[in-house]
Amino acid sequence: MSLSPTAGLRHTGSLFAMALDVLRTLPRRPFQMREFIQQAWFIASVTILPTALVSIPFGAVIALQIGSLTRQLGAQSFSGAASVLAVLREASPIVTALLIAGAGGTAICADLGARKIREEIDAMQVLGIDPIHRLVVPRVLATMVVAVLLNGLVSVVGVAGGYFFNVILQNGTPGAYLASFTTLAQLSDLWAAELKALVFGAIAAIVASYKGLTAKGGPKGVGDAVNQSVVITFMLLFVTNFVMTAVYFQIVPQRG
């Protein structure tokens, strides 16, 4: 169902207000450590294997494309550097964001949406329990932590997959591929990718929590909320990725 511009602005403002509520509630005690551990374990369990499997073809495609391009330009010695740069800067944060939003975010939205239509959220508010502090904050923090760890996993698997496909399928030189790793890439690229993953995890969890807590209309409403959370999260992630990449290029000097 299409939304009017007024309704769209209202939902945007409500989502932003919820993000501010999450930030305001973060330092509140007691911290829900048990909920945080359970959610982190659950999100990791549903995303680790798909993320590892998706990162292999990502690294392979990047290695094949860059290997072919560098061979045409006569710069095969830079294939490893270019592959690592592409995986670290863009592929690993994007893969992490897509899997976190598609697997972890949908699970969060469905869980909170089911609680909403069963009126558990209303019962918590009647008892004086803040759903943001009790349910949303642990899920946001768990998603952020898992996203950072998954980004490291994707980086390792993607680089290893790129090395395999470049050396085995394109007859690249293993020594030259490994020796050129640090020619273009630098440590700040890894930190920027981890920061992206942290922000992407927060966005995915906040959007999923908002759509779950505002779900209505029974089970069909929960399903609609899950679909909407994925679409909104993907749009925000790509916009945020562009902004963070542009800012990174302005702040950090690049190697030539």
ZILINGI-V698682 format. One record per pair of residues at least 4 apart in sequence whose ideal C-beta (glycine too) atoms are under 7 Angstrom apart, sorted by the first residue. I is the first residue (numbers start at 0). J is the second residue. Records with the same first field share a line. If there is no record, write none. Layout:
I: J  J
This chain:
2: 6  7
3: 7
4: 8
5: 9
6: 10
7: 11
8: 12
9: 13
10: 14
11: 15
12: 16
13: 17
14: 18  206  209
15: 19
16: 20
17: 21  205  209
18: 22  205
19: 23
20: 24  131
21: 25  131  135  136  139  205
24: 131  132  136
25: 136
27: 132
31: 35  133  137
32: 36
33: 37
34: 38  137
35: 39  137  140  141
36: 40
37: 41
38: 42  137  138  141
39: 43  141  144  145
40: 44
41: 45
42: 46  103  141  142  145
43: 47  145
45: 102  103  106
46: 50  98  99  102  103  145  149
47: 51
48: 52
49: 53  98  102
50: 54  94  95  98  149  152  153
51: 152  156
53: 57  94  98
54: 58  94  153  156  157  160
55: 59  156  160
56: 60
57: 61  90  94  157
58: 62  86  90  156  157  158  160  161
59: 63  160  161  164
60: 64
61: 65  82  85  86  90  161
62: 66  82  161  164  165
63: 67  164
64: 68
65: 69  78  81  82  85
66: 70  78  165  169  171
67: 71
68: 72
69: 74  75  77  78  81
70: 75
75: 171  175
76: 175  179
77: 81  179  182
78: 82  165  171  176
79: 83  175  176  177  179  180
80: 84  179  180  182  183  184
81: 85  183
82: 86  161  165
83: 87  158  180  184
84: 88  183  184  188
85: 89  90
86: 90  91  154  157  158  161
87: 91  154  184  188  189  192
88: 188  192
89: 93
90: 94  157
91: 95  150  153  154  157  192
92: 96  150  192  195  196  199  240
93: 97  240
94: 98  153
95: 99  146  149  150  153  196  199
96: 100  199  203  236
97: 101
98: 102  149
99: 103  104  142  146  149  199  200  203
100: 104  203  229  232  233  236
101: 105  229
102: 106
103: 107  142  145  203
104: 108  203  204  206  207  228  229  232
105: 109  225  228  229
106: 110
107: 111  138  204  207  208  211
108: 112  207  210  211  224  225  228
109: 113  221  225
110: 114  211
111: 115  134  208  211  212
112: 116  211  214  221  224
113: 117  221
114: 119  120
115: 120  211  212  214
116: 214  217  220  221
118: 122
119: 123
120: 124  130  212
121: 125
122: 126
123: 128  130  133
124: 130
128: 133
129: 133
130: 134  135  212
131: 135  136
132: 136
134: 138
135: 139  208
136: 140
137: 141
138: 142  204  208
139: 143  201  204  205  208
140: 144
141: 145
142: 146  200  203  204
143: 147  197  200  201
144: 148
145: 149  200
146: 150  196  197  199  200
147: 193  196  197
148: 152
149: 153
150: 154  192  193  196
151: 155
152: 156
153: 157
154: 158  192
155: 159
156: 160
157: 161
158: 162
159: 163
160: 164
161: 165
162: 166  176
163: 167
164: 168  169
165: 169  171  176
166: 171  173  176
171: 176
172: 176
173: 177
174: 178
175: 179
180: 184
183: 254
184: 188
185: 254
186: 190
187: 191  251
188: 192
189: 193
190: 194
191: 195  247
192: 196
193: 197
194: 198
195: 199  240  243
196: 200
197: 201
198: 202  239  243
199: 203  236
200: 204
201: 205
202: 206  232  235  236  239
203: 207  232
204: 208
205: 209
206: 210  228  231  232  235
207: 211  228
208: 212
209: 213
210: 214  224  227  228
211: 224
214: 220  221  224
215: 220
216: 220
218: 222
219: 223
220: 224
221: 225
222: 226
223: 227
224: 228
225: 229
226: 230
227: 231
228: 232
229: 233
230: 234
231: 235
232: 236
233: 237
234: 238
235: 239
236: 240
237: 241
238: 242
239: 243
240: 244
241: 245
242: 246
243: 247
244: 248
245: 249
246: 250
247: 251
